[in-house]
Amino acid sequence: MASANVSSVNRLLSPEHETGNMRTGTSAGAAIHINTNIHPPQAQRRLETPSKDCVSPSRRFFPLPGPPSGLISPSTSPTKVAHILSARSPEQQAILSGGPITQIHNCRVLRNHAIEYDDVWFQDGRVINPTALYGLRNADTRIDAKGMLVAPGLIDLQLNGAFGYDFSFNRNDINECLDAVSRGVLLQGCTAFCPTTVSSMPDTYHAVLPHLGKRPGSLKNGAESLGAHVEGPFMNPEKKGAHELACLRTATNGLADFDHCFGLDNLRNYVTYMTVAPEVEGVLDTIPKLIKECNIGISQGHSVASNETSREAHSRGANMITHLFNAMTDFHHRDPGIIGLLGTSNDTTRDKKLGAVGQSVSAGNAEPSNIFYGLICDGIHVHPNAVKIAYKSHPAGVILVTDAMGAMGLPDGQYRLGNLSVDVGSRSELDGNPRAAIIRGTSTLAGSIVTLIECVRNFKEFTQCSTVEALEAASLHPAQMLGIQRNKGTLDFGADADIIFLSDDLDVKKVFVRGELATPETLEHAA
């Protein structure tokens, strides 16, 4: 097997060298492609501040090991494979003994809060470190991204339904509902989500929650289910929004009322987080118990809580705000309510370790940096200027959500949100005559019909933030909120290979879930 001179290879990998790939050959004619990171002259620095959009070269320059000692291929004998593996690190052993390897090249990659010219390698559904392959194994498949932006798949933490299905209404065909929604949103670039239920009667929760727990993403399953988000029914009637008044409850008996409503085992096994109003009787004292007993996250919403009450709820572990500005007390300078939690944050750095929602902080000593808040960026639920104010107050905590309902992806008409009837169409009473979902016979918004990538584009336009920040608000931040940022919302080594290709206009061009290419044809074939 011919080998490259090590000193010359290291010289090629120096930051000053701007060639593309070095190629070495084997006696069998196989080739090893070593990515040396093309660095266009116009992109020579990393992202320095959140407000600037720039492309930077990858700076991951590693000294390479000695000359290749063997290349594993399908024809390699078991004895030689064992010999090669025995001399390698655990990481190399895992990669070399794994399945087919795919390399995405000729792309710009969102990684480490910057856009880099780099490649993405994945195997067995996870992103891998290509330096572990040197001299040992080639990529089995190489995909030319044609200069597109490669980013982590999007994550939607509040999705009530889509494509004619509703997670609260379709209790008799809930599996069909989950499959249809999961496959549909996957093609839109959303690779993981929390199926969300609106306020319902106990029998509905007991029927649907066992079907809405965590489920891995795949071509068969569609986008990954991260576990249910239960929105209500422990909320304030004054801010019920598109929730049925008859379903709302109090927690006079504390945890026992939550057990009666949902079943604590359902909460433990199938629910990821819950929206509650902290001022509702019994709720505030029950928040730490829910976190400890059921290991779920708590979000504040549909509430008239004062700033003092909301801060106390936060100190007890409620580290999320559900759809900021909507269904809560308006901001007032003397008592800013839940919205005022953003003002307690003095952290705007991107790398701050943000606490996950399920992690309680000691009472009265809440860390302001671990506040997350959802924003519906459809241009209807929240005015663009309000979006910008929230973003400027606490950019590291913003999470873009759709709060989409069953009409998303479908034409105008009549739909369901739980037990409520919803009309979808152009609304002359709203500024700009937009297409919106309204509870029949009222002027109340009933969720949205926007897609998550549309929210990303709108957020970038409303705030003038960078592409990096807009995408991380719908990928990294929701993953951080759930404490799953090592696997989701990132393209770091070891993360799930949930990947999207995007145009310069942030249109989704290609989607991978756990390393599998998702198209209408591949999804249909796998179903």
ROKEDREN-320308 format. One record per residue (C-alpha): residue in one letter; residue number from 1; x, y negated, z negated. Coordinates in nm, 4 decimals, decimal comma. Last residue first. Layout:
N
resn:resi:x:y:z
A:NUM:X:Y:Z
...
***
This chain:
527
resn:resi:x:y:z
A:527:-4,4000:-0,2795:-0,5822
A:526:-4,0409:-0,2442:-0,4594
H:525:-4,1246:-0,2743:-0,0878
E:524:-4,3535:-0,5699:-0,1478
L:523:-4,0861:-0,7492:-0,3489
T:522:-3,8213:-0,6787:-0,0846
E:521:-4,0489:-0,8113:0,1933
P:520:-4,1662:-1,1264:0,0149
T:519:-3,8001:-1,1984:-0,0611
A:518:-3,5987:-1,1454:-0,3782
L:517:-3,2319:-1,0515:-0,3419
E:516:-3,1297:-0,8315:-0,6351
G:515:-2,8473:-0,9461:-0,8635
R:514:-3,0526:-0,9516:-1,1831
V:513:-3,3056:-1,1642:-0,9935
F:512:-3,1667:-1,3290:-0,6807
V:511:-3,3370:-1,6164:-0,4994
K:510:-3,2647:-1,7891:-0,1677
K:509:-3,3547:-2,1219:-0,0076
V:508:-3,5051:-2,3213:-0,2947
D:507:-3,5325:-2,6889:-0,1971
L:506:-3,3145:-2,9163:-0,4051
D:505:-3,2738:-3,1837:-0,1347
D:504:-2,9078:-3,0827:-0,0916
S:503:-3,0333:-2,7314:-0,0318
L:502:-3,0528:-2,4784:-0,3110
F:501:-2,9477:-2,1147:-0,3523
I:500:-3,0816:-1,9509:-0,6697
I:499:-2,9245:-1,7001:-0,9066
D:498:-3,0352:-1,4714:-1,1871
A:497:-2,7198:-1,2591:-1,2166
D:496:-2,7526:-1,2153:-1,5915
A:495:-2,4613:-1,3696:-1,7777
G:494:-2,1388:-1,1786:-1,8417
F:493:-1,9120:-1,4381:-1,6826
D:492:-2,0758:-1,7806:-1,6929
L:491:-2,3470:-1,8478:-1,4359
T:490:-2,5810:-2,0095:-1,6874
G:489:-2,9494:-2,0472:-1,7734
K:488:-2,9764:-1,6951:-1,9123
N:487:-2,7447:-1,4387:-2,0676
R:486:-2,5199:-1,6346:-2,3027
Q:485:-2,7855:-1,9041:-2,3349
I:484:-3,0353:-1,6703:-2,5027
G:483:-3,1015:-1,8745:-2,8194
L:482:-3,4610:-1,9549:-2,7190
M:481:-3,3999:-2,3304:-2,7086
Q:480:-3,0604:-2,2723:-2,5513
A:479:-3,2213:-2,0808:-2,2641
P:478:-3,4734:-2,3617:-2,2212
H:477:-3,1807:-2,6072:-2,2042
L:476:-2,9663:-2,4048:-1,9609
S:475:-3,2310:-2,3558:-1,6919
A:474:-3,4942:-2,6244:-1,6335
A:473:-3,3170:-2,9187:-1,7992
E:472:-2,9919:-2,7738:-1,6612
L:471:-3,1163:-2,8385:-1,3079
A:470:-3,1919:-3,2054:-1,3671
E:469:-2,8701:-3,2572:-1,5612
V:468:-2,6505:-3,1111:-1,2878
T:467:-2,8310:-3,3004:-1,0138
S:466:-2,7443:-3,6181:-1,1996
C:465:-2,9997:-3,8451:-1,3647
Q:464:-3,1922:-4,1158:-1,1793
T:463:-3,4649:-4,0745:-1,4437
F:462:-3,7797:-4,0536:-1,2309
E:461:-3,6107:-3,9128:-0,9182
K:460:-3,4144:-3,6430:-1,1005
F:459:-3,7209:-3,5516:-1,3043
N:458:-3,9350:-3,5337:-0,9893
R:457:-3,6916:-3,2967:-0,8190
V:456:-3,6728:-3,0727:-1,1250
C:455:-4,0507:-3,0781:-1,1702
E:454:-4,0883:-2,9731:-0,8057
I:453:-3,8521:-2,6845:-0,8824
L:452:-4,0845:-2,5836:-1,1652
T:451:-4,3961:-2,5726:-0,9491
V:450:-4,6873:-2,8117:-1,0057
I:449:-5,0519:-2,7145:-1,0520
S:448:-5,0837:-2,8654:-1,3971
G:447:-5,2654:-2,7983:-1,7229
A:446:-5,6305:-2,8811:-1,7661
L:445:-5,6342:-3,2615:-1,7570
T:444:-5,9381:-3,4056:-1,9302
S:443:-6,1724:-3,6332:-1,7311
T:442:-6,4773:-3,4217:-1,8069
G:441:-6,7558:-3,2314:-1,6285
R:440:-6,5279:-2,9480:-1,5208
I:439:-6,1920:-2,9508:-1,6938
I:438:-5,9542:-3,1275:-1,4527
A:437:-5,6677:-2,9863:-1,2407
A:436:-5,4916:-3,2427:-1,0213
R:435:-5,4251:-3,3558:-0,6630
P:434:-5,3251:-3,7189:-0,6778
N:433:-5,5346:-4,0278:-0,5937
G:432:-5,2399:-4,2637:-0,6438
D:431:-5,3379:-4,3614:-0,9962
L:430:-5,6043:-4,1244:-1,1256
E:429:-5,9766:-4,1969:-1,0919
S:428:-5,9689:-4,0893:-0,7266
R:427:-5,8774:-3,7343:-0,8188
S:426:-5,7807:-3,5028:-0,5344
G:425:-5,8656:-3,1400:-0,6026
V:424:-5,8844:-2,8711:-0,8676
D:423:-6,1943:-2,8184:-1,0829
V:422:-6,1538:-2,6169:-1,4022
S:421:-6,3973:-2,3944:-1,5894
L:420:-6,3012:-2,3141:-1,9494
N:419:-6,2888:-1,9668:-2,1061
G:418:-5,9117:-1,9347:-2,0691
L:417:-5,8193:-2,1772:-1,7943
R:416:-6,0393:-2,0784:-1,5011
Y:415:-6,0625:-2,1940:-1,1388
Q:414:-6,2814:-2,3918:-0,8992
G:413:-6,1407:-2,5154:-0,5692
D:412:-5,8477:-2,6856:-0,4026
P:411:-5,5888:-2,4569:-0,2449
L:410:-5,3606:-2,2036:-0,4224
G:409:-4,9998:-2,1972:-0,5452
M:408:-5,0908:-2,3233:-0,8911
A:407:-5,4657:-2,2842:-0,9346
G:406:-5,4320:-2,0422:-1,2262
M:405:-5,2668:-2,2887:-1,4619
A:404:-4,9281:-2,4581:-1,4760
D:403:-4,7850:-2,5945:-1,8005
T:402:-4,4956:-2,6752:-1,5638
V:401:-4,2111:-2,7104:-1,8102
L:400:-3,8908:-2,9171:-1,8002
I:399:-3,6886:-2,8985:-2,1188
V:398:-3,5205:-3,2112:-2,2587
G:397:-3,2997:-3,1647:-2,5649
A:396:-2,9564:-3,2721:-2,4389
P:395:-3,0952:-3,5906:-2,2831
H:394:-3,2200:-3,7354:-2,6139
S:393:-3,3324:-4,0976:-2,6074
K:392:-3,2455:-4,1613:-2,2416
Y:391:-3,4506:-3,8598:-2,1377
A:390:-3,7484:-3,9665:-2,3452
I:389:-3,7391:-4,3206:-2,2025
K:388:-3,7034:-4,1858:-1,8472
V:387:-4,0049:-3,9584:-1,8812
A:386:-4,2040:-4,2518:-2,0198
N:385:-4,1034:-4,4572:-1,7155
P:384:-4,2126:-4,1755:-1,4812
H:383:-4,5593:-4,1694:-1,6424
V:382:-4,6417:-3,8365:-1,8054
H:381:-4,9213:-3,5929:-1,7178
I:380:-4,9600:-3,7148:-1,3610
G:379:-4,6117:-3,7454:-1,2065
D:378:-4,5730:-3,3666:-1,2184
C:377:-4,2899:-3,3799:-1,4705
I:376:-4,4471:-3,1912:-1,7595
L:375:-4,1929:-3,2467:-2,0371
G:374:-4,1051:-3,0032:-2,3165
Y:373:-3,9048:-3,1131:-2,6177
F:372:-3,6039:-2,9701:-2,7970
I:371:-3,4712:-3,0891:-3,1315
N:370:-3,1455:-2,9261:-3,2405
S:369:-2,9439:-3,2495:-3,2459
P:368:-3,1459:-3,3983:-3,5297
E:367:-3,0107:-3,1493:-3,7855
A:366:-3,2763:-3,1072:-4,0504
N:365:-3,1748:-3,1469:-4,4140
G:364:-3,5047:-3,1782:-4,5993
A:363:-3,5581:-2,8039:-4,6078
S:362:-3,2609:-2,6074:-4,4802
V:361:-3,2725:-2,5403:-4,1083
S:360:-3,4704:-2,2560:-3,9558
Q:359:-3,3412:-2,0733:-3,6512
G:358:-3,6168:-1,9443:-3,4240
V:357:-3,6070:-2,2550:-3,2064
A:356:-3,2405:-2,2189:-3,1200
G:355:-2,9989:-2,4728:-3,2617
L:354:-2,8108:-2,6930:-3,0195
K:353:-2,4339:-2,6644:-3,0120
K:352:-2,3310:-2,9999:-2,8656
D:351:-2,1724:-2,9614:-2,5222
R:350:-2,3820:-3,2155:-2,3363
T:349:-2,3357:-3,5071:-2,5716
T:348:-2,6353:-3,7279:-2,6467
D:347:-2,6437:-3,6865:-3,0240
N:346:-2,7917:-3,9527:-3,2493
S:345:-3,1242:-3,7735:-3,2740
T:344:-3,3746:-3,9102:-3,5221
G:343:-3,5359:-4,1169:-3,2487
L:342:-3,6481:-3,8066:-3,0621
L:341:-3,8471:-3,7072:-3,3700
G:340:-4,0479:-4,0267:-3,3204
I:339:-4,2606:-3,8537:-3,0583
I:338:-4,4073:-3,6432:-3,3389
G:337:-4,5554:-3,9526:-3,5005
P:336:-4,4094:-4,2948:-3,4175
D:335:-4,5409:-4,4518:-3,7394
R:334:-4,4669:-4,8225:-3,7672
H:333:-4,3667:-4,8704:-3,4008
H:332:-4,6532:-4,6607:-3,2711
F:331:-4,6154:-4,3790:-3,0174
D:330:-4,9462:-4,2201:-2,9278
T:329:-5,0614:-3,9309:-3,1426
M:328:-5,0386:-3,5954:-2,9661
A:327:-5,2097:-3,4102:-2,6819
N:326:-4,9537:-3,5101:-2,4141
F:325:-4,6598:-3,7346:-2,5027
L:324:-4,4115:-3,4418:-2,5225
H:323:-4,5361:-3,1136:-2,3734
T:322:-4,4799:-2,8942:-2,6829
I:321:-4,2141:-3,0208:-2,9239
M:320:-3,9524:-2,7685:-3,0377
N:319:-3,7407:-2,7237:-3,3526
A:318:-4,0094:-2,6215:-3,5995
G:317:-3,7747:-2,4723:-3,8612
R:316:-3,8713:-2,6084:-4,2020
S:315:-3,6862:-2,9359:-4,1458
H:314:-3,8838:-2,9783:-3,8243
A:313:-4,2105:-2,9412:-4,0097
E:312:-4,0915:-3,2042:-4,2579
R:311:-3,9999:-3,4370:-3,9722
S:310:-4,3452:-3,3827:-3,8205
T:309:-4,5098:-3,4656:-4,1521
E:308:-4,3108:-3,7874:-4,1985
N:307:-4,3642:-3,8903:-3,8364
S:306:-4,7368:-3,8523:-3,8875
A:305:-4,9102:-3,5501:-3,7436
V:304:-5,1956:-3,6091:-3,4990
S:303:-5,1322:-3,2782:-3,3239
H:302:-5,1757:-3,0754:-3,0089
G:301:-4,8064:-2,9925:-3,0485
Q:300:-4,5225:-2,8812:-3,2717
S:299:-4,3167:-2,5786:-3,1704
I:298:-4,2293:-2,2768:-3,3826
G:297:-3,9982:-1,9936:-3,2843
I:296:-4,0617:-1,6311:-3,3695
N:295:-3,8823:-1,3872:-3,5972
C:294:-4,2095:-1,2494:-3,7396
E:293:-4,1509:-1,2478:-4,1152
K:292:-3,8807:-1,5145:-4,1384
I:291:-4,0039:-1,7563:-3,8718
L:290:-4,3682:-1,7083:-3,9624
K:289:-4,2852:-1,7504:-4,3312
P:288:-4,0911:-2,0720:-4,2659
I:287:-4,3906:-2,2200:-4,0766
T:286:-4,6545:-2,1103:-4,3318
D:285:-4,6181:-2,4093:-4,5633
L:284:-4,6797:-2,6519:-4,2777
V:283:-4,9735:-2,4545:-4,1375
G:282:-5,1948:-2,4309:-4,4459
E:281:-5,4392:-2,7046:-4,3460
V:280:-5,3588:-2,8511:-4,0046
E:279:-5,0918:-3,1225:-4,0381
P:278:-4,8232:-2,9066:-3,8741
A:277:-5,0155:-2,8682:-3,5464
V:276:-4,9030:-2,5349:-3,4004
T:275:-4,7372:-2,4063:-3,0822
M:274:-4,5952:-2,0532:-3,1005
Y:273:-4,2740:-1,8868:-2,9865
T:272:-4,1385:-1,5568:-2,8588
V:271:-4,4454:-1,3364:-2,9044
Y:270:-4,4562:-0,9648:-2,8176
N:269:-4,3164:-0,7502:-3,0970
R:268:-4,3188:-0,9624:-3,4104
L:267:-4,6305:-1,1631:-3,3221
N:266:-4,8179:-0,8508:-3,2193
D:265:-4,7092:-0,6828:-3,5427
L:264:-4,8383:-0,9831:-3,7358
G:263:-5,1853:-0,9379:-3,5863
F:262:-5,3008:-1,2353:-3,3807
C:261:-5,5916:-1,4033:-3,5611
H:260:-5,6127:-1,1943:-3,8754
D:259:-5,2350:-1,1962:-3,9230
F:258:-5,2228:-1,5699:-3,8641
D:257:-5,4904:-1,6157:-4,1300
A:256:-5,2993:-1,3905:-4,3719
L:255:-4,9871:-1,6034:-4,3259
G:254:-5,1504:-1,8963:-4,5044
N:253:-5,4954:-1,8445:-4,6479
T:252:-5,6181:-2,1923:-4,5549
A:251:-5,4563:-2,1524:-4,2152
T:250:-5,7008:-2,3494:-3,9981
R:249:-5,8604:-2,2431:-3,6706
L:248:-5,9550:-2,3572:-3,3218
C:247:-6,1521:-2,1181:-3,0991
A:246:-6,4819:-2,3078:-3,0990
L:245:-6,3071:-2,6212:-2,9718
E:244:-6,1926:-2,4575:-2,6495
H:243:-5,8520:-2,5886:-2,5458
A:242:-5,7858:-2,8272:-2,2569
G:241:-5,6840:-3,1138:-2,4833
K:240:-5,7407:-3,0143:-2,8469
K:239:-5,6002:-3,3381:-2,9810
E:238:-5,8726:-3,4377:-3,2275
P:237:-5,9423:-3,0682:-3,2904
N:236:-5,5934:-3,0344:-3,4468
M:235:-5,4147:-2,7085:-3,3718
F:234:-5,3900:-2,3575:-3,5116
P:233:-5,5407:-2,1976:-3,1969
G:232:-5,2943:-2,2607:-3,0439
E:231:-5,0335:-2,2241:-2,7705
V:230:-4,8968:-1,8688:-2,8007
H:229:-4,5821:-1,8458:-2,5881
A:228:-4,5385:-1,4823:-2,4918
G:227:-4,2148:-1,2950:-2,4392
L:226:-3,9218:-1,3710:-2,2102
S:225:-4,0962:-1,2190:-1,9093
E:224:-3,8423:-1,1817:-1,6312
A:223:-3,9408:-1,2842:-1,2798
G:222:-4,0676:-1,0065:-1,0536
N:221:-4,1383:-0,6669:-1,2066
K:220:-4,0539:-0,4432:-0,9093
L:219:-3,7838:-0,6679:-0,7644
S:218:-3,6425:-0,7008:-1,1122
G:217:-3,6693:-0,9186:-1,4224
P:216:-3,6694:-0,7500:-1,7589
R:215:-3,9893:-0,7434:-1,9678
K:214:-4,0365:-0,9157:-2,3020
G:213:-4,3924:-0,9192:-2,4335
L:212:-4,7039:-1,0170:-2,2425
H:211:-4,8857:-0,6815:-2,2283
P:210:-4,9198:-0,6293:-2,6057
L:209:-5,0405:-0,9935:-2,6229
V:208:-5,3451:-0,9420:-2,3987
A:207:-5,6048:-0,7380:-2,5902
H:206:-5,5204:-0,8331:-2,9499
Y:205:-5,5027:-1,1971:-2,8448
T:204:-5,8422:-1,1774:-2,6743
D:203:-6,0039:-1,0068:-2,9741
P:202:-5,8742:-1,2844:-3,2000
M:201:-6,0622:-1,5601:-3,0116
S:200:-5,8673:-1,7886:-2,7821
S:199:-5,6529:-2,1019:-2,7814
V:198:-5,4416:-2,1016:-2,4642
T:197:-5,2013:-1,8200:-2,3772
T:196:-4,8607:-1,8707:-2,2210
P:195:-4,6437:-1,6269:-2,0262
C:194:-4,2875:-1,7323:-2,1154
F:193:-4,0691:-1,7495:-1,8057
A:192:-3,7716:-1,6085:-1,6160
T:191:-3,6437:-1,6198:-1,2562
C:190:-3,8251:-1,9338:-1,1449
G:189:-3,6884:-2,0019:-0,7954
Q:188:-4,0203:-2,0307:-0,6106
L:187:-3,9992:-1,6664:-0,4966
L:186:-3,9822:-1,5681:-0,8628
V:185:-4,2996:-1,7678:-0,9317
G:184:-4,5007:-1,5319:-0,7123
R:183:-4,3537:-1,2060:-0,8370
S:182:-4,4122:-1,2879:-1,2032
V:181:-4,7601:-1,4299:-1,1423
A:180:-4,8805:-1,1252:-0,9514
D:179:-4,7243:-0,8750:-1,1912
L:178:-4,8574:-1,0484:-1,5027
C:177:-5,2120:-1,0663:-1,3638
E:176:-5,2087:-0,7047:-1,2502
N:175:-5,1027:-0,6101:-1,6013
I:174:-5,3731:-0,8340:-1,7530
D:173:-5,6596:-0,6781:-1,5589
N:172:-5,9259:-0,6755:-1,8300
R:171:-5,7763:-0,9701:-2,0199
N:170:-5,7745:-1,1956:-1,7148
F:169:-5,8897:-1,5086:-1,9027
S:168:-5,5961:-1,5772:-2,1372
F:167:-5,3090:-1,4969:-1,9001
D:166:-5,4795:-1,6703:-1,6074
Y:165:-5,4649:-1,5478:-1,2472
G:164:-5,5645:-1,7223:-0,9232
F:163:-5,2106:-1,7672:-0,7912
A:162:-5,0834:-1,9039:-1,1228
G:161:-5,1040:-1,8586:-1,4999
N:160:-5,0577:-2,0331:-1,8325
L:159:-4,6867:-2,1054:-1,7816
Q:158:-4,4968:-2,2801:-2,0590
L:157:-4,1316:-2,1871:-2,1128
D:156:-4,0362:-2,1971:-1,7439
I:155:-3,6782:-2,0856:-1,6705
L:154:-3,4962:-2,1625:-1,3443
G:153:-3,2353:-1,9320:-1,1928
P:152:-2,8741:-2,0369:-1,2380
A:151:-2,7269:-2,2460:-0,9554
V:150:-2,5648:-2,2039:-0,6138
L:149:-2,5600:-2,5234:-0,4064
M:148:-2,5385:-2,4581:-0,0335
G:147:-2,2170:-2,4683:0,1697
K:146:-2,3120:-2,1871:0,4048
A:145:-2,3878:-1,9465:0,1190
D:144:-2,1932:-1,6713:0,2981
I:143:-2,2692:-1,3441:0,1211
R:142:-1,9948:-1,0813:0,0840
T:141:-2,0924:-0,7228:0,0046
D:140:-1,8760:-0,4393:-0,1307
A:139:-1,6407:-0,6868:-0,2944
N:138:-1,2952:-0,5365:-0,3117
R:137:-1,1353:-0,3264:-0,5846
L:136:-0,8078:-0,2778:-0,7623
G:135:-0,5431:-0,5233:-0,6508
Y:134:-0,7109:-0,8109:-0,8309
L:133:-1,0481:-0,7064:-0,9690
A:132:-1,0163:-0,8566:-1,3190
T:131:-0,9670:-1,1973:-1,1578
P:130:-1,3207:-1,1715:-1,0196
N:129:-1,4870:-1,2263:-1,3606
I:128:-1,8377:-1,0834:-1,3408
V:127:-2,1945:-1,2168:-1,3229
R:126:-2,4422:-0,9487:-1,4229
G:125:-2,7103:-0,7384:-1,2495
D:124:-2,4967:-0,4289:-1,1943
Q:123:-2,2256:-0,6389:-1,0314
F:122:-2,1837:-1,0076:-0,9645
W:121:-1,9287:-1,2429:-0,8127
V:120:-1,9832:-1,6169:-0,7688
D:119:-1,7333:-1,8174:-0,5636
D:118:-1,5996:-2,1677:-0,6266
Y:117:-1,6275:-2,5314:-0,5248
E:116:-1,7507:-2,6737:-0,8509
I:115:-2,0628:-2,8577:-0,9677
A:114:-2,0313:-2,9533:-1,3322
H:113:-2,1913:-2,8787:-1,6696
N:112:-1,9841:-2,5606:-1,7170
R:111:-2,1065:-2,4025:-1,3928
L:110:-2,3219:-2,5188:-1,1036
V:109:-2,1509:-2,3651:-0,8003
R:108:-2,0849:-2,5179:-0,4589
C:107:-2,0699:-2,2526:-0,1906
N:106:-1,8585:-2,0848:0,0756
H:105:-1,8663:-1,7536:-0,1126
I:104:-2,1115:-1,5233:-0,2881
Q:103:-1,9375:-1,1953:-0,3708
T:102:-2,1320:-0,8758:-0,4399
I:101:-1,9949:-0,5692:-0,6181
P:100:-2,1467:-0,2206:-0,5908
G:99:-2,1818:-0,0218:-0,9145
G:98:-1,9555:0,0074:-1,2159
S:97:-1,6397:0,2068:-1,2881
L:96:-1,4073:-0,0713:-1,1768
I:95:-1,6044:-0,3418:-1,3554
A:94:-1,6217:-0,1609:-1,6897
Q:93:-1,2570:-0,0551:-1,6718
Q:92:-1,1500:-0,4080:-1,5877
E:91:-1,3290:-0,5494:-1,8904
P:90:-1,1942:-0,2723:-2,1138
S:89:-0,8408:-0,3589:-1,9950
R:88:-0,6668:-0,1344:-1,7438
A:87:-0,4052:0,1409:-1,7573
S:86:-0,6507:0,4264:-1,8137
L:85:-0,8736:0,3034:-1,5323
I:84:-0,6110:0,3589:-1,2637
H:83:-0,5297:0,7109:-1,3831
A:82:-0,8972:0,8063:-1,4120
V:81:-0,9629:0,6772:-1,0587
K:80:-0,6581:0,8719:-0,9323
T:79:-0,7881:1,1955:-1,0822
P:78:-1,1411:1,1325:-0,9539
S:77:-1,0056:1,0962:-0,5983
T:76:-1,0538:0,7647:-0,4200
S:75:-1,2830:0,8033:-0,1181
P:74:-1,5525:0,5675:-0,2488
S:73:-1,2844:0,3026:-0,3023
I:72:-1,0574:0,2106:-0,5909
L:71:-0,7433:0,0230:-0,4891
G:70:-0,4154:0,1122:-0,6579
S:69:-0,1112:-0,0370:-0,8203
P:68:-0,1508:-0,3921:-0,6973
P:67:0,1640:-0,5980:-0,7496
G:66:0,2036:-0,7553:-1,0941
P:65:-0,0663:-0,9498:-1,2756
L:64:-0,1981:-1,2882:-1,1590
P:63:-0,1465:-1,6076:-1,3544
F:62:-0,4942:-1,7573:-1,3895
F:61:-0,6164:-2,0859:-1,2465
R:60:-0,9708:-2,1656:-1,3650
R:59:-0,9763:-2,5286:-1,2703
S:58:-1,2670:-2,5107:-1,0282
P:57:-1,2831:-2,8160:-0,8089
S:56:-1,5248:-3,0921:-0,8993
V:55:-1,8413:-3,2172:-0,7391
C:54:-1,9924:-3,5386:-0,8647
D:53:-2,3137:-3,6773:-1,0053
K:52:-2,2632:-3,9346:-1,2758
S:51:-2,5016:-4,0091:-1,5631
P:50:-2,4029:-3,7112:-1,7768
T:49:-2,0477:-3,8415:-1,8014
E:48:-1,7141:-3,7023:-1,6861
L:47:-1,8093:-3,4346:-1,4321
R:46:-1,4783:-3,2911:-1,3220
R:45:-1,2362:-3,4468:-1,0809
Q:44:-1,0870:-3,3900:-0,7363
A:43:-1,3767:-3,3742:-0,4972
Q:42:-1,3219:-3,5905:-0,1882
P:41:-1,0003:-3,4070:-0,1028
P:40:-1,1898:-3,0793:-0,0586
H:39:-1,0568:-2,8130:-0,2965
I:38:-1,0840:-2,4602:-0,1637
N:37:-1,0542:-2,2143:-0,4498
T:36:-0,7855:-1,9497:-0,4152
N:35:-1,0265:-1,6580:-0,3897
I:34:-0,8336:-1,3380:-0,3430
H:33:-0,9709:-1,1149:-0,0700
I:32:-0,8363:-0,7598:-0,0778
A:31:-0,8525:-0,5792:0,2548
A:30:-0,8975:-0,2163:0,3492
G:29:-0,6993:-0,0935:0,6481
A:28:-0,6353:0,2504:0,5092
S:27:-0,2696:0,1680:0,4558
T:26:-0,3781:-0,1253:0,2481
G:25:-0,3814:-0,4938:0,3330
T:24:-0,3369:-0,8237:0,1576
R:23:-0,5358:-1,1366:0,2325
M:22:-0,4957:-1,4751:0,0731
N:21:-0,8084:-1,6913:0,0888
G:20:-0,8720:-2,0660:0,1300
T:19:-0,5746:-2,2984:0,1439
E:18:-0,5615:-2,6179:-0,0598
H:17:-0,2463:-2,5865:-0,2702
E:16:-0,1923:-2,8653:-0,5218
P:15:-0,3826:-2,6924:-0,7997
S:14:-0,1458:-2,3900:-0,7843
L:13:-0,3022:-2,0655:-0,6660
L:12:-0,0828:-2,0374:-0,3574
R:11:0,2240:-2,0761:-0,5782
N:10:0,0982:-1,7918:-0,7956
V:9:0,0657:-1,5763:-0,4850
S:8:0,4173:-1,6691:-0,3713
S:7:0,5579:-1,5761:-0,7093
V:6:0,3764:-1,2436:-0,7051
N:5:0,4999:-1,1356:-0,3606
A:4:0,2041:-0,9666:-0,1972
S:3:0,1640:-0,5908:-0,1763
A:2:0,1469:-0,3344:0,1026
M:1:0,0000:0,0000:0,0000
***
